Amino acid sequence: MPQDDFVRGGASAVVRTVAGGLATQIDYSYDHADGPQSGMLLLQVAQDRASAVFLDTFHQFPAWLMLIGTAHANGLEVKANYAPGFEWIIAVTWASADSWRLLMSNAMAEVGSYLAVEMDFRR
C-alpha cells in the first residue's frame, strides 16, 4: 500500500524466448516480508503493442491477469484493471544487453498510482 515502507530484498530471474521466439517468458523470485515469493510474466510484442500474462504468488493469484499496453525501443509497459477502480501496471526496461528493470505499480482510484515492486537485474 502507498503508506507501507519499501522493503529491500533479494531477487532472481530467468529470461527465455518461448513458442519459437514468438514470446518472452520471465520467471522470477523475490524476498518479501511475508516470505519468499515468485512469479511469471509471458510477454509478446508486435510493433508498438505489447501484451502480457502475469501470475505472482503475492500480487496476482489464484488466476493470471492479462495486460495490454505499448512497446518502445528499450522496453514495454502493460496495464490491466483487476477490480473496479484498481489497475496493475508492469514496466520492463532494458538498460543494456546485460541489465534490465522490472517495475510494478498499483493504481487506485482513491489514492492514485504508487510503486509496489522495483527489481533490477544484471547478468
Biopython code that builds the backbone (N, CA, C, O; Angstrom):
import numpy as np
from Bio.PDB.StructureBuilder import StructureBuilder

atoms = [
    (1, "MET", "N", (0.849, -1.183, 0.000)),
    (1, "MET", "CA", (0.000, 0.000, 0.000)),
    (1, "MET", "C", (0.893, 1.244, 0.000)),
    (1, "MET", "O", (2.062, 1.158, 0.376)),
    (2, "PRO", "N", (0.373, 2.373, -0.406)),
    (2, "PRO", "CA", (1.213, 3.562, -0.525)),
    (2, "PRO", "C", (1.858, 3.988, 0.789)),
    (2, "PRO", "O", (2.933, 4.588, 0.776)),
    (3, "GLN", "N", (1.231, 3.695, 1.912)),
    (3, "GLN", "CA", (1.783, 4.122, 3.198)),
    (3, "GLN", "C", (2.825, 3.139, 3.736)),
    (3, "GLN", "O", (3.526, 3.467, 4.694)),
    (4, "ASP", "N", (2.947, 1.956, 3.154)),
    (4, "ASP", "CA", (3.914, 0.965, 3.615)),
    (4, "ASP", "C", (5.329, 1.372, 3.248)),
    (4, "ASP", "O", (5.566, 1.973, 2.201)),
    (5, "ASP", "N", (6.276, 1.030, 4.137)),
    (5, "ASP", "CA", (7.683, 1.267, 3.837)),
    (5, "ASP", "C", (8.129, 0.325, 2.721)),
    (5, "ASP", "O", (7.690, -0.823, 2.655)),
    (6, "PHE", "N", (9.002, 0.819, 1.849)),
    (6, "PHE", "CA", (9.567, -0.007, 0.792)),
    (6, "PHE", "C", (10.607, -0.911, 1.430)),
    (6, "PHE", "O", (11.453, -0.429, 2.184)),
    (7, "VAL", "N", (10.568, -2.213, 1.150)),
    (7, "VAL", "CA", (11.461, -3.188, 1.771)),
    (7, "VAL", "C", (12.437, -3.717, 0.726)),
    (7, "VAL", "O", (12.026, -4.147, -0.352)),
    (8, "ARG", "N", (13.730, -3.686, 1.047)),
    (8, "ARG", "CA", (14.742, -4.231, 0.149)),
    (8, "ARG", "C", (14.888, -5.729, 0.382)),
    (8, "ARG", "O", (14.730, -6.214, 1.502)),
    (9, "GLY", "N", (15.191, -6.453, -0.688)),
    (9, "GLY", "CA", (15.403, -7.889, -0.579)),
    (9, "GLY", "C", (16.033, -8.427, -1.837)),
    (9, "GLY", "O", (16.226, -7.698, -2.810)),
    (10, "GLY", "N", (16.349, -9.686, -1.817)),
    (10, "GLY", "CA", (16.959, -10.321, -2.972)),
    (10, "GLY", "C", (15.936, -10.701, -4.020)),
    (10, "GLY", "O", (14.750, -10.847, -3.728)),
    (11, "ALA", "N", (16.411, -10.859, -5.252)),
    (11, "ALA", "CA", (15.552, -11.273, -6.360)),
    (11, "ALA", "C", (16.411, -11.981, -7.390)),
    (11, "ALA", "O", (17.607, -11.719, -7.511)),
    (12, "SER", "N", (15.783, -12.880, -8.130)),
    (12, "SER", "CA", (16.468, -13.541, -9.236)),
    (12, "SER", "C", (15.455, -13.752, -10.359)),
    (12, "SER", "O", (14.245, -13.744, -10.131)),
    (13, "ALA", "N", (15.969, -13.940, -11.571)),
    (13, "ALA", "CA", (15.075, -14.130, -12.712)),
    (13, "ALA", "C", (15.755, -14.976, -13.778)),
    (13, "ALA", "O", (16.979, -14.985, -13.913)),
    (14, "VAL", "N", (14.924, -15.681, -14.528)),
    (14, "VAL", "CA", (15.362, -16.415, -15.712)),
    (14, "VAL", "C", (14.520, -15.891, -16.870)),
    (14, "VAL", "O", (13.292, -15.880, -16.797)),
    (15, "VAL", "N", (15.182, -15.461, -17.931)),
    (15, "VAL", "CA", (14.504, -14.909, -19.108)),
    (15, "VAL", "C", (14.807, -15.822, -20.285)),
    (15, "VAL", "O", (15.959, -16.186, -20.521)),
    (16, "ARG", "N", (13.758, -16.193, -21.025)),
    (16, "ARG", "CA", (13.961, -17.051, -22.195)),
    (16, "ARG", "C", (12.870, -16.782, -23.228)),
    (16, "ARG", "O", (11.764, -16.355, -22.895)),
    (17, "THR", "N", (13.207, -17.041, -24.478)),
    (17, "THR", "CA", (12.194, -16.965, -25.516)),
    (17, "THR", "C", (11.451, -18.293, -25.542)),
    (17, "THR", "O", (12.026, -19.344, -25.261)),
    (18, "VAL", "N", (10.173, -18.232, -25.881)),
    (18, "VAL", "CA", (9.319, -19.423, -25.934)),
    (18, "VAL", "C", (8.487, -19.381, -27.209)),
    (18, "VAL", "O", (8.439, -18.362, -27.898)),
    (19, "ALA", "N", (7.840, -20.484, -27.512)),
    (19, "ALA", "CA", (6.946, -20.595, -28.672)),
    (19, "ALA", "C", (7.673, -20.194, -29.955)),
    (19, "ALA", "O", (7.163, -19.419, -30.764)),
    (20, "GLY", "N", (8.868, -20.738, -30.115)),
    (20, "GLY", "CA", (9.613, -20.470, -31.343)),
    (20, "GLY", "C", (10.012, -19.021, -31.516)),
    (20, "GLY", "O", (10.161, -18.549, -32.644)),
    (21, "GLY", "N", (10.188, -18.307, -30.415)),
    (21, "GLY", "CA", (10.592, -16.910, -30.475)),
    (21, "GLY", "C", (9.440, -15.930, -30.539)),
    (21, "GLY", "O", (9.670, -14.728, -30.676)),
    (22, "LEU", "N", (8.205, -16.403, -30.445)),
    (22, "LEU", "CA", (7.047, -15.510, -30.518)),
    (22, "LEU", "C", (6.816, -14.721, -29.224)),
    (22, "LEU", "O", (6.137, -13.693, -29.232)),
    (23, "ALA", "N", (7.377, -15.202, -28.127)),
    (23, "ALA", "CA", (7.154, -14.543, -26.843)),
    (23, "ALA", "C", (8.389, -14.691, -25.965)),
    (23, "ALA", "O", (9.274, -15.502, -26.238)),
    (24, "THR", "N", (8.428, -13.895, -24.909)),
    (24, "THR", "CA", (9.488, -13.952, -23.909)),
    (24, "THR", "C", (8.859, -14.295, -22.573)),
    (24, "THR", "O", (7.855, -13.701, -22.179)),
    (25, "GLN", "N", (9.450, -15.254, -21.878)),
    (25, "GLN", "CA", (8.955, -15.633, -20.559)),
    (25, "GLN", "C", (9.983, -15.223, -19.516)),
    (25, "GLN", "O", (11.173, -15.506, -19.650)),
    (26, "ILE", "N", (9.502, -14.549, -18.471)),
    (26, "ILE", "CA", (10.339, -14.167, -17.338)),
    (26, "ILE", "C", (9.798, -14.887, -16.109)),
    (26, "ILE", "O", (8.672, -14.640, -15.678)),
    (27, "ASP", "N", (10.609, -15.775, -15.554)),
    (27, "ASP", "CA", (10.289, -16.420, -14.283)),
    (27, "ASP", "C", (11.147, -15.737, -13.227)),
    (27, "ASP", "O", (12.364, -15.644, -13.391)),
    (28, "TYR", "N", (10.542, -15.264, -12.159)),
    (28, "TYR", "CA", (11.298, -14.520, -11.156)),
    (28, "TYR", "C", (10.905, -14.965, -9.750)),
    (28, "TYR", "O", (9.841, -15.543, -9.530)),
    (29, "SER", "N", (11.799, -14.675, -8.811)),
    (29, "SER", "CA", (11.516, -14.909, -7.397)),
    (29, "SER", "C", (12.098, -13.731, -6.620)),
    (29, "SER", "O", (13.038, -13.075, -7.071)),
    (30, "TYR", "N", (11.524, -13.475, -5.448)),
    (30, "TYR", "CA", (11.978, -12.341, -4.657)),
    (30, "TYR", "C", (11.652, -12.554, -3.186)),
    (30, "TYR", "O", (10.744, -13.300, -2.821)),
    (31, "ASP", "N", (12.428, -11.870, -2.363)),
    (31, "ASP", "CA", (12.192, -11.885, -0.923)),
    (31, "ASP", "C", (11.115, -10.868, -0.593)),
    (31, "ASP", "O", (11.096, -9.769, -1.146)),
    (32, "HIS", "N", (10.218, -11.240, 0.313)),
    (32, "HIS", "CA", (9.137, -10.357, 0.738)),
    (32, "HIS", "C", (8.983, -10.507, 2.241)),
    (32, "HIS", "O", (9.332, -11.549, 2.795)),
    (33, "ALA", "N", (8.476, -9.504, 2.896)),
    (33, "ALA", "CA", (8.274, -9.558, 4.344)),
    (33, "ALA", "C", (7.408, -10.751, 4.753)),
    (33, "ALA", "O", (7.562, -11.275, 5.857)),
    (34, "ASP", "N", (6.498, -11.186, 3.873)),
    (34, "ASP", "CA", (5.634, -12.331, 4.163)),
    (34, "ASP", "C", (6.263, -13.668, 3.769)),
    (34, "ASP", "O", (5.616, -14.709, 3.881)),
    (35, "GLY", "N", (7.517, -13.651, 3.309)),
    (35, "GLY", "CA", (8.205, -14.871, 2.912)),
    (35, "GLY", "C", (8.548, -14.865, 1.437)),
    (35, "GLY", "O", (8.148, -13.954, 0.714)),
    (36, "PRO", "N", (9.291, -15.878, 0.973)),
    (36, "PRO", "CA", (9.697, -15.942, -0.437)),
    (36, "PRO", "C", (8.479, -15.970, -1.362)),
    (36, "PRO", "O", (7.476, -16.622, -1.074)),
    (37, "GLN", "N", (8.589, -15.254, -2.469)),
    (37, "GLN", "CA", (7.515, -15.168, -3.457)),
    (37, "GLN", "C", (8.096, -15.455, -4.837)),
    (37, "GLN", "O", (9.311, -15.404, -5.028)),
    (38, "SER", "N", (7.229, -15.755, -5.792)),
    (38, "SER", "CA", (7.677, -15.986, -7.163)),
    (38, "SER", "C", (6.576, -15.590, -8.133)),
    (38, "SER", "O", (5.411, -15.442, -7.763)),
    (39, "GLY", "N", (6.979, -15.424, -9.383)),
    (39, "GLY", "CA", (6.006, -15.046, -10.392)),
    (39, "GLY", "C", (6.486, -15.352, -11.793)),
    (39, "GLY", "O", (7.608, -15.815, -12.001)),
    (40, "MET", "N", (5.611, -15.085, -12.750)),
    (40, "MET", "CA", (5.890, -15.344, -14.146)),
    (40, "MET", "C", (5.228, -14.275, -14.998)),
    (40, "MET", "O", (4.074, -13.905, -14.781)),
    (41, "LEU", "N", (5.980, -13.791, -15.965)),
    (41, "LEU", "CA", (5.455, -12.883, -16.982)),
    (41, "LEU", "C", (5.679, -13.534, -18.343)),
    (41, "LEU", "O", (6.785, -13.978, -18.650)),
    (42, "LEU", "N", (4.646, -13.590, -19.141)),
    (42, "LEU", "CA", (4.757, -14.044, -20.518)),
    (42, "LEU", "C", (4.469, -12.823, -21.380)),
    (42, "LEU", "O", (3.351, -12.307, -21.376)),
    (43, "LEU", "N", (5.470, -12.360, -22.118)),
    (43, "LEU", "CA", (5.390, -11.101, -22.859)),
    (43, "LEU", "C", (5.413, -11.338, -24.361)),
    (43, "LEU", "O", (6.135, -12.199, -24.863)),
    (44, "GLN", "N", (4.603, -10.552, -25.065)),
    (44, "GLN", "CA", (4.643, -10.588, -26.523)),
    (44, "GLN", "C", (4.586, -9.156, -27.037)),
    (44, "GLN", "O", (3.803, -8.339, -26.554)),
    (45, "VAL", "N", (5.429, -8.868, -28.024)),
    (45, "VAL", "CA", (5.491, -7.541, -28.623)),
    (45, "VAL", "C", (5.221, -7.672, -30.113)),
    (45, "VAL", "O", (5.804, -8.521, -30.788)),
    (46, "ALA", "N", (4.330, -6.822, -30.621)),
    (46, "ALA", "CA", (4.037, -6.744, -32.051)),
    (46, "ALA", "C", (4.072, -5.272, -32.436)),
    (46, "ALA", "O", (3.140, -4.519, -32.151)),
    (47, "GLN", "N", (5.151, -4.876, -33.082)),
    (47, "GLN", "CA", (5.400, -3.481, -33.448)),
    (47, "GLN", "C", (5.416, -2.630, -32.181)),
    (47, "GLN", "O", (6.294, -2.815, -31.339)),
    (48, "ASP", "N", (4.467, -1.699, -32.021)),
    (48, "ASP", "CA", (4.472, -0.842, -30.824)),
    (48, "ASP", "C", (3.450, -1.284, -29.786)),
    (48, "ASP", "O", (3.164, -0.547, -28.843)),
    (49, "ARG", "N", (2.899, -2.480, -29.952)),
    (49, "ARG", "CA", (1.916, -3.006, -28.994)),
    (49, "ARG", "C", (2.536, -4.125, -28.176)),
    (49, "ARG", "O", (3.350, -4.896, -28.684)),
    (50, "ALA", "N", (2.155, -4.211, -26.922)),
    (50, "ALA", "CA", (2.663, -5.261, -26.039)),
    (50, "ALA", "C", (1.498, -5.892, -25.292)),
    (50, "ALA", "O", (0.495, -5.239, -25.007)),
    (51, "SER", "N", (1.649, -7.162, -24.985)),
    (51, "SER", "CA", (0.667, -7.852, -24.165)),
    (51, "SER", "C", (1.419, -8.762, -23.206)),
    (51, "SER", "O", (2.566, -9.136, -23.453)),
    (52, "ALA", "N", (0.758, -9.111, -22.108)),
    (52, "ALA", "CA", (1.408, -9.940, -21.102)),
    (52, "ALA", "C", (0.378, -10.774, -20.358)),
    (52, "ALA", "O", (-0.788, -10.402, -20.224)),
    (53, "VAL", "N", (0.851, -11.907, -19.885)),
    (53, "VAL", "CA", (0.127, -12.729, -18.927)),
    (53, "VAL", "C", (0.962, -12.689, -17.661)),
    (53, "VAL", "O", (2.176, -12.889, -17.709)),
    (54, "PHE", "N", (0.318, -12.429, -16.518)),
    (54, "PHE", "CA", (1.022, -12.208, -15.254)),
    (54, "PHE", "C", (0.435, -13.087, -14.169)),
    (54, "PHE", "O", (-0.782, -13.171, -14.003)),
    (55, "LEU", "N", (1.324, -13.743, -13.431)),
    (55, "LEU", "CA", (0.929, -14.550, -12.282)),
    (55, "LEU", "C", (2.003, -14.366, -11.224)),
    (55, "LEU", "O", (3.192, -14.462, -11.530)),
    (56, "ASP", "N", (1.608, -14.103, -9.981)),
    (56, "ASP", "CA", (2.557, -13.826, -8.899)),
    (56, "ASP", "C", (1.968, -14.341, -7.592)),
    (56, "ASP", "O", (0.792, -14.114, -7.308)),
    (57, "THR", "N", (2.774, -15.029, -6.800)),
    (57, "THR", "CA", (2.263, -15.641, -5.571)),
    (57, "THR", "C", (1.818, -14.627, -4.529)),
    (57, "THR", "O", (1.053, -14.971, -3.628)),
    (58, "PHE", "N", (2.276, -13.393, -4.631)),
    (58, "PHE", "CA", (1.839, -12.371, -3.684)),
    (58, "PHE", "C", (0.876, -11.369, -4.314)),
    (58, "PHE", "O", (-0.144, -11.025, -3.718)),
    (59, "HIS", "N", (1.200, -10.902, -5.517)),
    (59, "HIS", "CA", (0.441, -9.805, -6.123)),
    (59, "HIS", "C", (-0.719, -10.232, -7.011)),
    (59, "HIS", "O", (-1.678, -9.475, -7.160)),
    (60, "GLN", "N", (-0.663, -11.420, -7.606)),
    (60, "GLN", "CA", (-1.731, -11.807, -8.531)),
    (60, "GLN", "C", (-1.938, -13.311, -8.491)),
    (60, "GLN", "O", (-1.173, -14.068, -9.089)),
    (61, "PHE", "N", (-2.951, -13.732, -7.799)),
    (61, "PHE", "CA", (-3.299, -15.144, -7.716)),
    (61, "PHE", "C", (-4.753, -15.238, -7.311)),
    (61, "PHE", "O", (-5.250, -14.230, -6.810)),
    (62, "PRO", "N", (-5.473, -16.282, -7.457)),
    (62, "PRO", "CA", (-5.047, -17.574, -7.984)),
    (62, "PRO", "C", (-5.109, -17.658, -9.499)),
    (62, "PRO", "O", (-4.640, -18.642, -10.071)),
    (63, "ALA", "N", (-5.664, -16.674, -10.158)),
    (63, "ALA", "CA", (-5.760, -16.690, -11.619)),
    (63, "ALA", "C", (-4.821, -15.640, -12.204)),
    (63, "ALA", "O", (-4.521, -14.633, -11.562)),
    (64, "TRP", "N", (-4.360, -15.888, -13.429)),
    (64, "TRP", "CA", (-3.478, -14.919, -14.058)),
    (64, "TRP", "C", (-4.233, -13.673, -14.465)),
    (64, "TRP", "O", (-5.462, -13.660, -14.529)),
    (65, "LEU", "N", (-3.475, -12.626, -14.738)),
    (65, "LEU", "CA", (-4.008, -11.346, -15.201)),
    (65, "LEU", "C", (-3.459, -11.109, -16.595)),
    (65, "LEU", "O", (-2.265, -11.294, -16.832)),
    (66, "MET", "N", (-4.316, -10.703, -17.519)),
    (66, "MET", "CA", (-3.888, -10.374, -18.872)),
    (66, "MET", "C", (-3.814, -8.863, -18.995)),
    (66, "MET", "O", (-4.775, -8.160, -18.684)),
    (67, "LEU", "N", (-2.661, -8.361, -19.453)),
    (67, "LEU", "CA", (-2.402, -6.934, -19.548)),
    (67, "LEU", "C", (-2.084, -6.553, -20.990)),
    (67, "LEU", "O", (-1.548, -7.366, -21.743)),
    (68, "ILE", "N", (-2.410, -5.329, -21.373)),
    (68, "ILE", "CA", (-2.070, -4.826, -22.704)),
    (68, "ILE", "C", (-1.452, -3.445, -22.555)),
    (68, "ILE", "O", (-1.687, -2.751, -21.565)),
    (69, "GLY", "N", (-0.652, -3.048, -23.558)),
    (69, "GLY", "CA", (-0.021, -1.741, -23.489)),
    (69, "GLY", "C", (0.820, -1.466, -24.706)),
    (69, "GLY", "O", (0.477, -1.859, -25.821)),
    (70, "THR", "N", (1.930, -0.783, -24.482)),
    (70, "THR", "CA", (2.776, -0.326, -25.577)),
    (70, "THR", "C", (4.207, -0.813, -25.395)),
    (70, "THR", "O", (4.678, -1.054, -24.283)),
    (71, "ALA", "N", (4.878, -0.948, -26.536)),
    (71, "ALA", "CA", (6.297, -1.302, -26.564)),
    (71, "ALA", "C", (7.065, -0.132, -27.150)),
    (71, "ALA", "O", (6.548, 0.615, -27.981)),
    (72, "HIS", "N", (8.305, 0.017, -26.708)),
    (72, "HIS", "CA", (9.179, 1.057, -27.247)),
    (72, "HIS", "C", (10.570, 0.463, -27.414)),
    (72, "HIS", "O", (10.776, -0.718, -27.135)),
    (73, "ALA", "N", (11.510, 1.258, -27.859)),
    (73, "ALA", "CA", (12.835, 0.749, -28.229)),
    (73, "ALA", "C", (13.527, -0.024, -27.108)),
    (73, "ALA", "O", (14.229, -0.997, -27.383)),
    (74, "ASN", "N", (13.350, 0.380, -25.865)),
    (74, "ASN", "CA", (14.066, -0.305, -24.786)),
    (74, "ASN", "C", (13.147, -0.899, -23.722)),
    (74, "ASN", "O", (13.543, -1.035, -22.564)),
    (75, "GLY", "N", (11.917, -1.255, -24.111)),
    (75, "GLY", "CA", (11.060, -1.909, -23.134)),
    (75, "GLY", "C", (9.591, -1.868, -23.481)),
    (75, "GLY", "O", (9.198, -1.701, -24.636)),
    (76, "LEU", "N", (8.790, -2.026, -22.439)),
    (76, "LEU", "CA", (7.346, -2.036, -22.633)),
    (76, "LEU", "C", (6.640, -1.660, -21.337)),
    (76, "LEU", "O", (7.225, -1.713, -20.256)),
    (77, "GLU", "N", (5.379, -1.283, -21.466)),
    (77, "GLU", "CA", (4.516, -1.040, -20.316)),
    (77, "GLU", "C", (3.141, -1.608, -20.641)),
    (77, "GLU", "O", (2.558, -1.312, -21.683)),
    (78, "VAL", "N", (2.637, -2.432, -19.725)),
    (78, "VAL", "CA", (1.322, -3.051, -19.903)),
    (78, "VAL", "C", (0.474, -2.783, -18.667)),
    (78, "VAL", "O", (1.003, -2.592, -17.572)),
    (79, "LYS", "N", (-0.859, -2.769, -18.850)),
    (79, "LYS", "CA", (-1.787, -2.428, -17.771)),
    (79, "LYS", "C", (-3.023, -3.303, -17.843)),
    (79, "LYS", "O", (-3.379, -3.820, -18.902)),
    (80, "ALA", "N", (-3.675, -3.462, -16.689)),
    (80, "ALA", "CA", (-4.962, -4.156, -16.656)),
    (80, "ALA", "C", (-5.720, -3.748, -15.408)),
    (80, "ALA", "O", (-5.131, -3.559, -14.344)),
    (81, "ASN", "N", (-7.025, -3.616, -15.546)),
    (81, "ASN", "CA", (-7.885, -3.421, -14.385)),
    (81, "ASN", "C", (-8.106, -4.777, -13.736)),
    (81, "ASN", "O", (-8.458, -5.743, -14.413)),
    (82, "TYR", "N", (-7.901, -4.853, -12.428)),
    (82, "TYR", "CA", (-8.125, -6.132, -11.747)),
    (82, "TYR", "C", (-9.325, -6.086, -10.818)),
    (82, "TYR", "O", (-9.725, -7.111, -10.265)),
    (83, "ALA", "N", (-9.897, -4.908, -10.644)),
    (83, "ALA", "CA", (-11.139, -4.707, -9.897)),
    (83, "ALA", "C", (-11.613, -3.305, -10.257)),
    (83, "ALA", "O", (-10.813, -2.501, -10.736)),
    (84, "PRO", "N", (-12.887, -2.986, -10.042)),
    (84, "PRO", "CA", (-13.345, -1.630, -10.349)),
    (84, "PRO", "C", (-12.527, -0.583, -9.577)),
    (84, "PRO", "O", (-12.449, -0.623, -8.349)),
    (85, "GLY", "N", (-11.925, 0.344, -10.313)),
    (85, "GLY", "CA", (-11.125, 1.402, -9.698)),
    (85, "GLY", "C", (-9.702, 1.009, -9.352)),
    (85, "GLY", "O", (-8.992, 1.783, -8.710)),
    (86, "PHE", "N", (-9.259, -0.201, -9.770)),
    (86, "PHE", "CA", (-7.916, -0.681, -9.464)),
    (86, "PHE", "C", (-7.235, -1.136, -10.751)),
    (86, "PHE", "O", (-7.821, -1.870, -11.547)),
    (87, "GLU", "N", (-5.992, -0.693, -10.949)),
    (87, "GLU", "CA", (-5.235, -1.044, -12.145)),
    (87, "GLU", "C", (-3.825, -1.468, -11.745)),
    (87, "GLU", "O", (-3.198, -0.836, -10.895)),
    (88, "TRP", "N", (-3.331, -2.544, -12.363)),
    (88, "TRP", "CA", (-1.970, -3.018, -12.149)),
    (88, "TRP", "C", (-1.162, -2.661, -13.382)),
    (88, "TRP", "O", (-1.607, -2.902, -14.504)),
    (89, "ILE", "N", (0.028, -2.086, -13.190)),
    (89, "ILE", "CA", (0.869, -1.600, -14.284)),
    (89, "ILE", "C", (2.238, -2.267, -14.163)),
    (89, "ILE", "O", (2.849, -2.243, -13.095)),
    (90, "ILE", "N", (2.712, -2.855, -15.240)),
    (90, "ILE", "CA", (4.025, -3.500, -15.259)),
    (90, "ILE", "C", (4.861, -2.857, -16.352)),
    (90, "ILE", "O", (4.403, -2.709, -17.485)),
    (91, "ALA", "N", (6.086, -2.474, -16.015)),
    (91, "ALA", "CA", (7.030, -1.925, -16.978)),
    (91, "ALA", "C", (8.306, -2.763, -16.942)),
    (91, "ALA", "O", (8.839, -3.052, -15.870)),
    (92, "VAL", "N", (8.783, -3.146, -18.109)),
    (92, "VAL", "CA", (10.059, -3.832, -18.242)),
    (92, "VAL", "C", (10.920, -2.959, -19.142)),
    (92, "VAL", "O", (10.522, -2.628, -20.259)),
    (93, "THR", "N", (12.101, -2.585, -18.656)),
    (93, "THR", "CA", (13.010, -1.768, -19.457)),
    (93, "THR", "C", (14.390, -2.400, -19.466)),
    (93, "THR", "O", (14.859, -2.921, -18.454)),
    (94, "TRP", "N", (15.031, -2.347, -20.622)),
    (94, "TRP", "CA", (16.371, -2.870, -20.785)),
    (94, "TRP", "C", (17.335, -1.702, -20.850)),
    (94, "TRP", "O", (17.248, -0.870, -21.753)),
    (95, "ALA", "N", (18.261, -1.634, -19.890)),
    (95, "ALA", "CA", (19.282, -0.595, -19.901)),
    (95, "ALA", "C", (20.418, -0.972, -20.850)),
    (95, "ALA", "O", (21.041, -0.108, -21.467)),
    (96, "SER", "N", (20.676, -2.277, -20.956)),
    (96, "SER", "CA", (21.711, -2.793, -21.854)),
    (96, "SER", "C", (21.412, -4.268, -22.093)),
    (96, "SER", "O", (20.408, -4.786, -21.602)),
    (97, "ALA", "N", (22.270, -4.940, -22.838)),
    (97, "ALA", "CA", (22.081, -6.369, -23.076)),
    (97, "ALA", "C", (22.219, -7.172, -21.782)),
    (97, "ALA", "O", (21.719, -8.293, -21.697)),
    (98, "ASP", "N", (22.888, -6.612, -20.782)),
    (98, "ASP", "CA", (23.145, -7.316, -19.523)),
    (98, "ASP", "C", (22.405, -6.740, -18.327)),
    (98, "ASP", "O", (22.634, -7.186, -17.203)),
    (99, "SER", "N", (21.531, -5.771, -18.527)),
    (99, "SER", "CA", (20.886, -5.090, -17.404)),
    (99, "SER", "C", (19.456, -4.704, -17.760)),
    (99, "SER", "O", (19.203, -4.108, -18.807)),
    (100, "TRP", "N", (18.515, -5.055, -16.866)),
    (100, "TRP", "CA", (17.121, -4.699, -17.102)),
    (100, "TRP", "C", (16.404, -4.493, -15.780)),
    (100, "TRP", "O", (16.890, -4.897, -14.723)),
    (101, "ARG", "N", (15.239, -3.858, -15.856)),
    (101, "ARG", "CA", (14.464, -3.490, -14.668)),
    (101, "ARG", "C", (13.014, -3.910, -14.836)),
    (101, "ARG", "O", (12.439, -3.804, -15.919)),
    (102, "LEU", "N", (12.436, -4.390, -13.739)),
    (102, "LEU", "CA", (11.026, -4.759, -13.681)),
    (102, "LEU", "C", (10.357, -3.893, -12.619)),
    (102, "LEU", "O", (10.727, -3.938, -11.446)),
    (103, "LEU", "N", (9.375, -3.108, -13.038)),
    (103, "LEU", "CA", (8.617, -2.244, -12.128)),
    (103, "LEU", "C", (7.156, -2.650, -12.159)),
    (103, "LEU", "O", (6.604, -2.939, -13.221)),
    (104, "MET", "N", (6.531, -2.669, -10.988)),
    (104, "MET", "CA", (5.101, -2.939, -10.902)),
    (104, "MET", "C", (4.481, -1.853, -10.035)),
    (104, "MET", "O", (4.956, -1.566, -8.936)),
    (105, "SER", "N", (3.415, -1.258, -10.546)),
    (105, "SER", "CA", (2.718, -0.196, -9.830)),
    (105, "SER", "C", (1.258, -0.560, -9.677)),
    (105, "SER", "O", (0.691, -1.288, -10.491)),
    (106, "ASN", "N", (0.664, -0.045, -8.628)),
    (106, "ASN", "CA", (-0.751, -0.228, -8.363)),
    (106, "ASN", "C", (-1.406, 1.143, -8.466)),
    (106, "ASN", "O", (-0.926, 2.105, -7.866)),
    (107, "ALA", "N", (-2.475, 1.239, -9.207)),
    (107, "ALA", "CA", (-3.219, 2.496, -9.329)),
    (107, "ALA", "C", (-4.598, 2.275, -8.710)),
    (107, "ALA", "O", (-5.343, 1.377, -9.103)),
    (108, "MET", "N", (-4.906, 3.107, -7.750)),
    (108, "MET", "CA", (-6.187, 3.011, -7.049)),
    (108, "MET", "C", (-6.915, 4.333, -7.203)),
    (108, "MET", "O", (-6.320, 5.394, -7.010)),
    (109, "ALA", "N", (-8.182, 4.285, -7.544)),
    (109, "ALA", "CA", (-8.953, 5.495, -7.827)),
    (109, "ALA", "C", (-8.860, 6.503, -6.688)),
    (109, "ALA", "O", (-8.753, 7.704, -6.937)),
    (110, "GLU", "N", (-8.901, 6.039, -5.450)),
    (110, "GLU", "CA", (-8.945, 6.981, -4.326)),
    (110, "GLU", "C", (-7.583, 7.506, -3.881)),
    (110, "GLU", "O", (-7.526, 8.514, -3.176)),
    (111, "VAL", "N", (-6.466, 6.846, -4.276)),
    (111, "VAL", "CA", (-5.145, 7.316, -3.835)),
    (111, "VAL", "C", (-4.163, 7.579, -4.964)),
    (111, "VAL", "O", (-3.099, 8.147, -4.720)),
    (112, "GLY", "N", (-4.481, 7.189, -6.178)),
    (112, "GLY", "CA", (-3.565, 7.373, -7.293)),
    (112, "GLY", "C", (-2.659, 6.170, -7.464)),
    (112, "GLY", "O", (-2.945, 5.084, -6.961)),
    (113, "SER", "N", (-1.555, 6.376, -8.184)),
    (113, "SER", "CA", (-0.632, 5.297, -8.513)),
    (113, "SER", "C", (0.564, 5.322, -7.572)),
    (113, "SER", "O", (1.046, 6.388, -7.188)),
    (114, "TYR", "N", (1.040, 4.123, -7.204)),
    (114, "TYR", "CA", (2.243, 4.034, -6.377)),
    (114, "TYR", "C", (3.048, 2.808, -6.797)),
    (114, "TYR", "O", (2.494, 1.811, -7.261)),
    (115, "LEU", "N", (4.365, 2.901, -6.624)),
    (115, "LEU", "CA", (5.265, 1.820, -6.966)),
    (115, "LEU", "C", (5.156, 0.711, -5.928)),
    (115, "LEU", "O", (5.301, 0.960, -4.731)),
    (116, "ALA", "N", (4.900, -0.513, -6.383)),
    (116, "ALA", "CA", (4.773, -1.654, -5.479)),
    (116, "ALA", "C", (5.998, -2.563, -5.527)),
    (116, "ALA", "O", (6.370, -3.161, -4.517)),
    (117, "VAL", "N", (6.628, -2.668, -6.707)),
    (117, "VAL", "CA", (7.770, -3.562, -6.901)),
    (117, "VAL", "C", (8.793, -2.865, -7.787)),
    (117, "VAL", "O", (8.442, -2.259, -8.799)),
    (118, "GLU", "N", (10.065, -2.957, -7.395)),
    (118, "GLU", "CA", (11.158, -2.470, -8.220)),
    (118, "GLU", "C", (12.280, -3.501, -8.135)),
    (118, "GLU", "O", (12.866, -3.705, -7.072)),
    (119, "MET", "N", (12.573, -4.148, -9.261)),
    (119, "MET", "CA", (13.639, -5.156, -9.301)),
    (119, "MET", "C", (14.607, -4.804, -10.420)),
    (119, "MET", "O", (14.202, -4.596, -11.564)),
    (120, "ASP", "N", (15.879, -4.739, -10.082)),
    (120, "ASP", "CA", (16.937, -4.507, -11.058)),
    (120, "ASP", "C", (17.738, -5.788, -11.218)),
    (120, "ASP", "O", (18.132, -6.411, -10.232)),
    (121, "PHE", "N", (17.976, -6.179, -12.466)),
    (121, "PHE", "CA", (18.681, -7.422, -12.742)),
    (121, "PHE", "C", (19.907, -7.149, -13.616)),
    (121, "PHE", "O", (19.893, -6.292, -14.499)),
    (122, "ARG", "N", (20.962, -7.909, -13.336)),
    (122, "ARG", "CA", (22.185, -7.866, -14.135)),
    (122, "ARG", "C", (22.632, -9.296, -14.405)),
    (122, "ARG", "O", (22.503, -10.183, -13.562)),
    (123, "ARG", "N", (23.152, -9.486, -15.589)),
    (123, "ARG", "CA", (23.638, -10.811, -15.967)),
    (123, "ARG", "C", (25.050, -10.998, -15.499)),
    (123, "ARG", "O", (25.640, -12.056, -15.723)),
]
sb = StructureBuilder()
sb.init_structure("model")
sb.init_model(0)
sb.init_chain("A")
sb.init_seg("    ")
for serial, (resi, resn, name, xyz) in enumerate(atoms, 1):
    if name == "N":
        sb.init_residue(resn, " ", resi, " ")
    sb.init_atom(name, np.array(xyz, "f"), 0.0, 1.0, " ", f" {name:<3s}", serial, name[0])
structure = sb.get_structure()
